[in-house]
C-alpha cells in the first residue's frame, strides 16, 4: 500500500510505486501510458481509457442524468487518470474503478477519454506465491512474490495498474519502483497517510519472497519491478488469484 502521499513528476512512459512497510520519504516519479502498447497476434486486447480533460464523470448506467462520482486527472500521485474498459454500449464505456469497494464499476462517456489497447496482463497466484506477465497467451516474465499476511491479506480480484512511482532510494524497502493497483486492502482503511491502496513493488529483502509477510501489497525482485516499469502500460490488467 502507499504509505504516504507523494509528489509525482510526469515522465515519459510506464507505471507507479506503492509500499507495504515503513513509510517512505522523499519524492517519487510517475510515468504515463505508452502510446504504442505491445500486441500479440491473435490475442484479445484490453482497452485502456485515459481521461482527456482534468476530470471525468462516472454514471450508474449509460445515459443516466446524474453522475455518481467524479474522478480527477491527474490522480493523487500526479499520474494520468486511466481506467480499464470492461464493456461498450454506444457512446458509453463501462470501466473498472480505482475506488472502494474492490471491483466497483461505472460508466463514462467515450468522448471524454482516449482509448489505447494492450495484450499484456499480469497474473498473481497467491497459493503458488508467484507472478506471471503474459503478452497474449505467452508468458514473458515470471518470478516469486511475497504477499499479505493472514491478518492483512492480499485480496483476490480483478485490478489494473493505476500509477508508477520511482523510489527516492532504489535500495530501500520498496525497491526502485512501485505500481499502484486499483484495489485496496480489505482490512486497512488507512496505511500511513494513504488510503490502504494495494501495490506491486520491489524489495530490499528478497529472502522474504515466497512468504506471506506484507500488509497486502505484492513484493517482487527489484529486477522484476524494473522490467515491469519499462514494459507495462498504465491500465494493464492485473488478476489476483487464490
C-alpha angles and dihedrals in degrees: 000000000000103000096195141012109262137195110250127201119201115244135178112277140349148024150332148261134240134163140216104191138046114353114272125223134212132041130311134205126229125203129214130235115281112246094221110045120190121270132199116205112258095003121127111249126220116230119229121199117207115196111243101203134033094282144011131209119233118209134193093233140358112288095012113160097223130044121234095211144342125236119203127217127247094037127230091284095050095255122132111266110253130177131194112238116225102169143008128217116173108296092350134089127203109218139186109246127222091225140092130307097053111246095026114155137190142169128262131182112261089220090066096058141052116230128221130162140217136189090204121107136167123223120197115196109198095186094052093037090227140116131211130192115209131198098199105311095339124096108227100171136012140165150140124299141191118223141180126307125245090264094048106024129186103248119230114235149102115295142151139216111272105177142351120222129188116223119237086223114040089191094051134099094291100040121225098314144016131193119212116226127214090238133083138213114273091215107033116063089178133024114188101318093328131096098251093267117173122238146180111227145154126260142215090213105064090163088074093060109112091041139093101244110123134092088249103297123117115244122202135174115285089242090055096049090046090053090048092050090056095042115033126075124220106265094039108149118250121194118195111200130191 
